[in-house]
Structures are given as structure tokens and as C-alpha cells.
Amino acid sequence: MTPMMTIPFHRPYISDEEIDAVADSLRKGWITMGEKTVEFEKRFAAYIGGRNAVAVNSCTAALHLALKVIGLREGDEVIVPAMTFAATAETVLYFNARPVFADVDRDTHLIDPADVARRVTKKTKAVIPVHYGGQPADLEELRGAAGKGVWMIEDAAHSLPAWYRGKLIGSGGDITCFSFYATKTLTTGEGGMAVTPNEEWASRMGRLRLHGISNDAWKRYTGAGSWKYDVMEVGYKYNTTDINSAMGLVQLKKVDEMRNSRERIALQYDRAFAACPGILPYRVKEDRVSSWHLYPLRLDIDRLTVSRDEFIRQMKERGISTSVHFIPMHHFSFYREMGLRADDYPGAEWIFQRVVSLPIFPSMTDAEVQYVIDNVIDIVSRGRG
């Protein structure tokens, strides 16, 4: 066995170029939302495919604004996956609307269109599919399951860049929300983006992200701008800053390079684990391309004496940090009090008992990848008893 290494779950892919870009923004003296943010939005929209892009301070903010502009109201219903991060559901609750949880597919961990169809009612306003781990959800099937008049708000926190049937995620659909959190495929430390073909929605989201005022600070204090402004509606403090956007501009230039690096690691994992008893392969469908934000390792716990939690502990002892994506919503006390039960979401529960997310980040060396592989196989082999 290779001498012990220390491998984090994630290591940001940041170079002097990002550092210099942030420093340049600081030296220019305009550090809140300004020209860098405007440029970031334009370049992001161009990368996605000419759509309107609105930069905000998180994907959660993007989801909130998306639900706001489609007109979500108290009493409406929004269908979300039973296995997702809390933000997907909690943004629905901001409106006193009802998140309706649908089960997920065991093979792909994506929201199940058939279960969505069973949960649609006259109150259904939207569906929020999550592109789990970077693999796009079954968008066409979900459209059919939801029916006419139901909006599709894509939670694309994991999927920059990813392709569904040849189309880049974000280039189609109603509103797509991206995350630029520290561990994401493009990072600005904290941040997010909402993209939409609807110019009216984009304009309103741009206004809502900064208190509902008619002109942001950049417009008021530069060029021919005026200090005067109007408050057109109640808004939020969701704007990003030029410091974040300066970093995002650099990251955007290498987003494809970073995806290719993660795919290389994923393929190494796939080859190594394909013939390993005790490991269940994760499936990416043939008609889509994943961003490989996550690499979900699924343990065949029915054939092992080691549990998922014990596997994580042993990996940590060997210097390898892992994570779990995600804890199903019915495991949280708040949502149990809403009536959620594990029996209602057998797919999500099955996955949760087995899944571990392995390190997969662009700067991983071949030696680090091999160290992870060797230790996974060794722990699983010993666990076969």
C-alpha cells in the first residue's frame, strides 16, 4: 500500500490569475456590484448560449428570485426531489407555498418523472429538477409529466457545464439556476446566476436582487447616471460584488478545462471499480454529458459487513475526506414534522444508505486518484468478509 496521503474532499482550482483579477478589482476602488459583474453576466450568457444572465450572491437567491418572477403564491405547490440540498425546498417555503417531494431514480439519483406525474395537482405551479452530481435530469420526460402551464426551474448547482441531448444546460428551459459556491465547478467563493430567455423576468430579477430599486449603484454613480432612484417593489439584498465577479471571469475561461479534468478522474474511478464486488456502478445516461461535480460511489451493503458510515470513517483514518450527497429531506426534523416518511421515498432511502461522494477536483494528481482507488478497493475487499 502507498504511504499515507492526506486528500481533501475538494481543493479549489485557483491560480495567480484569479488572485490578480481580485486584486485589480480592489485597486480600482469599485468593489460592490459594478462593471465586472456586468461583464461576467454578459460572458456567462454568451457561454450558455445568448440568454439573459442575472448574477446573485448564491444559487439559493437565484431559486428564490426565479420562483418570485413566475408568480409563486401561498397555497401553490412546487415538486422537488426528495433527495436534494435544503435550499431546493426551502425557497418554496419562503412563499408559504408547499414543496411536494418526489422520489428519485436508484440508478441516476435524478428526480423520477413517473413519481412527478403521480404528484401533480391543480395547485402545481412548478417543478424544480436537480441535475444531480452534474448529470442532467430527464427534462423532456419531466415536461410531459408536469403538463401544460407548469414552469420548470432547473437547479443546476452541480451542472456547469453539462449537456442534455446535445444542448448545454441553461440554454433551454424557463429559468436555470447555477451555484458558484466554494466547492462548485466554477467558484467565486460565494455566488450564483439565474439564466432565462425571458427578458422581462431577467429585468425583474435584476431589480429584485437589490431592494427592488430602479437603478443600481453602478448606474447611479457612473457615466450619465443620476443619484435619483425609485423603489418599484419590495426586493432583497441578493447582489453579488465585483470582487466575486472578477474571480468568476477567470474561472469561466477554464470551466471546460476543469470539467475535462474531472471527467478524466471519473473514468479512472469507473475503470477501477467496474469489476469490484461490493461496489454498485453509478449510471450516466448515454444521451447526456455530466459535469462530474460529484463522483457517487455506491456500496453494495447487502454483500458487505461494512456500513456506509463505517466506510467513511475508515477512509478518513486513511487520510481521505469524503461526503454524502444528499441526506434525504425526510431525515430532517423540520420536514418529518410536515409528514414526510422514509417509506414514501424508497429510491431516496435506498441511495442514502449506500452512497458516498469521493474526491474529484481538477488538481487531483494521478497518485492521489490511485491512492483513493487503492483504499476504496482495500476497505471494500476486507468488508466482504
N, C-alpha and C positions, 0 to 999 in steps of 0.2 A: 504494500500500500504506500502511496506517495506520502511524504512528510506532511503534517497537518498544515492546512492553509486557513485563512480567515476570509470568507467570501460573504459580502453583504447581500441582502435581497436585491438592492438596487444601488447603482453608483451613477450619479448624474454625468452625462456626456457633455462636459463643459470645458472649453479651451480658452486661451488668451483672447480669442476673437470676441466671445461673449463678454468677458471681463472688460475689454477695451470699449465695447459698444456701450455698456452700462456706464463706464467712466466718462465717456464722451457725452452721454446724456446728462450726467451730473455737472460736467463742466459748462454745458450750455445754459444751465440755470433753470431750465423748464423741466420739472421732474414729475408733475402730475400729468393727466391726460392731455396730449398735445400732438405735435406733428409726427412724432414717432408712432403714436397709436393710429393716427390716420393712415400712415404708410403701411403699418402692419396689417390693418384691415384690408387695404387695397391689395396687398400682395397675397394675403391669405385667400381672399375671394378669387383672385386670379389663379392661384394654385388649385383651389377646389373646382373652379370652372366658371368664373364670371358672375357668381352670385353675390348678394349683399352680405357683408360680414359686420358683426357688431361685437367689439371687444369688451369684455366684462372682467370682473375680478375672480370668477370661479365658474365652473360648469353648473353648479347649483343655481347661481344667479341667472345663467343662460336659460336653464329649465324653467325657473320661476317667471322670467320675462316672456318666454315662449307661451306658457300657459296663460299668462295675462293677456297677450295680444290675440289669442284665439277666442277669448271671451269666457274662460272658465269661471263658473259661479258656484255659490253654495248649493249643494244638493246634486251637482253634476258628478259623474263617475269617470275615472280615468283608469284604464287597465295597465298594470305594470307587472314585471316579473316577480315571482315570489323569492327569487334569489338575485339580489342586487344590493348595491350600496344604499344606505338610508336616504340619501338625497333624492333618489328617483321617486320615492313615495312621499317624502315629507313636503316636497314642493306642492304636491296636490293638496295637502292638508292646510297649507297657507291660505287657501281659498275657502276653507270649510267644505271642500268637496271631498269625495270618497275615493281613496285608492282601492281598486279591485285587483286582487292578486291572482295571476295566472301561473300555472305550473311551467316548468322548464324541461326541455328535452334532455334525456340522460346522456346522449352521445355528444351533443354540441354545447349544452348548458344554455341554449338560447330559449327565449320565451316560445311556448308551444302554440302555434296558430289554432290548432284544434281546441285547445282549452280556452283560448281567447274567444273563439266563436261561441263557446258554451256560456261565457260570462258577459257577453254583450247584451245590453238592455236599451230601452228607450232613453235612459239617462246617460248613456256612454257618450262622452264628448271627445275623448282622445285615447290613443294607445301610445305608451312610451316603451318601445323595444330598446333593449340594451344590447349593444354589439359586444358581447362578452369576450373578454380577452383580446379583442381585436377582430374577431370573426363576425362579419355582418349577419344580422338577423334575417329571417325569412320574410323579406319585405313584401314581395308580391302576394304571398300566401296570407300575410297579416292584413294587407289591404282587403283581400277578399273576405277574410274572417270578420273584420270590423264592419264592413259595409259602407254604404254611401253616407256622407255627412260626418264621418268620424275623422278627426285630424290625426296625423302621425307625427309625433315629436320624438326624433331619434336621439337617444342617449349614446353619443359617440365618444364618451370619455376615454375609451380604450382604442379607438379605431382610426388614428391618423398615422399613415394612410392605409386604407383598406378598400377593397373593391368588391362590389356585388354585381355579378353577371356582367362584368366589364365596365361598370360605372363606379367612379370614385365616390366613396361615402361622403355625403354633403353636397354632391352635385345634383341630387334629385330629392324629391320629397317636400314636405311642408316646412319644417324647421329642424335643423340638426344642431346639436349642442356638443361642443368639444371642451376638454379639460386640458389645462396647462400646468397642473399640479406638479410637485417636485419629482414624482416618480413616472410621470406620463411620457408618451412618445415624443412630445415636444414640450419643453418646460420653460416657464417664465418665473418659476418659484411658486407663485400662485397665479391663477388666471383662467380665462375661458373665452369661448367665442360662440356666438349664435349665427348661423348662416341660413338664408332663406331667399327664394326667388321673389318673394312678396315685398316690394319696395315700401309699401305703407306700413307693414309690420316692422320692417327694419328701421324705418324712421322713428316709429313709436318706441321701439326697444332702445334706440339711441337716446331718446328723450327720457324714458323711464329710468335708465341706468344712472341718471344724475338729477334726482329730485323732481323730474317732470318739467324742468325748465327749458325754455325755448332756445337758448344759446349756451353752449358750454364755455368754460373759461378761456380755452384756446381761441374760440371765435370772438369772444368779447374783448380780449386784450391784445390781439394781434391784427395787423393789416388795417382794414377799414372798419373793424368791429366796433361795437358800442358797449358801454358799461351796462346799458339797459337790458332787461330780460323779463320774460313773462313766465309765471308758473302756470302751466296748462292743465296739469292733473297731478295727483299725488304720485310721487315716484319713490325711488330708492337710492341708496348710496352704493352703487354696483360698478362704478367706473374702474378701469384699470389705470395704470400710470405709464409714462414714457420710459421709466426705468425698466418695467416689465416688458414693454413693447420693444425696446432696444434689444433686449435679450431674445425675444421671440423672433425678431427679424433674422438674427443669425441662426437660430435653431431651425427656422423654416428652410433655410438654404441647404441644410444637411438632413432634412427629415427622411428623404428616401435612402440616403446612405445609412442612417441609423436603423431603418426598417430592414434593410438588406442584411445588416449585421445580426439583428435579432433572428431573422429567418435562418441564417446560417447556423446559429446556435440551436434553434428549434429542430432543424433537420438532423443535427448531431444527436440530440436527445432522442428523436424519433428512431433513428437507426439503432441506437444503443439499447433502447427499451423494447423494441418491437418483439423480440424473441425471449423476453424475460418473464417467466411465470411469476404471477403476483402483481403485475402491472397491467392495467387496462388502458389501451391506447385512446388518446383523445382524437376526435374526428373533426377535421375541417372539410367542409363540403367542396366538391370539385368545381362548382360554379362561382366560387368566391376566393378572395385572397386576403389573408389575415395580416394585420399589422404586427402580430405577435407581441402585443403588450404584455401578455401573460403566457406562461407555459404551464398548463394544468396537468399535473401528474395525478393519475387516479390509481389508488391502491385497491387490489382485489382482496378486500379484508375477509372475504369468505374463505380464502385459501391461505390466509396469513395468521400468525399468532401475535403479530404486532399491530396495534391500532394506528389510526391516522395520527392521533395526538402523541403516541409513543414514538412514531416515526419522526415527527417534527422535533421531539426532544433529543433523539439520537443524532439527527442531522446537526442540531445546534451544538451538541457536545463535540462534534467533529469540525466545528468552525463554519458551518453553512447555515445562513439565515434563510428561512422560507416564510411563506404566508398562506392564508386561506382566503379564497375568493369564491363565494362570499358566505357569510353566515346568513342563512335564510331568514326572512323577515319574521316568520312565526317563532323564532327563537328569542326575540326581543320582548321584554315585558310589556312595553307600550302597545305593541301590535297583538300580543296574546290577549290583552285586555279588550281589544277590538273584536276578538272572536277567532283569530287565526289559530289553526291547529295543524300539526305536522301531517296528520292523516289526509288532509285536503291537498297536500302538495308532495306526493310520493317521489316525484322526479327530483325536486329540490332537496328533499331529505336524503335520498339515495346518494346524490352527488356530494352533499356536505359531509357525509360520513367517510368519504373516500378521497376527497380532493386536497391536494397540496400544490401551491404555486412555487415553482423552482426559480432561482435567479436566472434572469435573461435580460441582459443590458448590453449596449453596444461595445463597451470597453472590456467585456469579459475576454480573457485570453484563452487560447486553446487548452493551456494547462489547467486553468480554473474550470472550464467546462468539463474536462476529463476528470477532474477531482470530484465534481458533483456527480457525474455519471458513475464513477467507481464506488462512491459511498452509497448512492441510491441502490445500486445493484447488491452491494455487500449487505446493507441493512435488510433489504427485501429477501435475499437468499437466506440469511440467518433466521428471518421471520417465517420462513416456510416450514421450519421445524423438522 
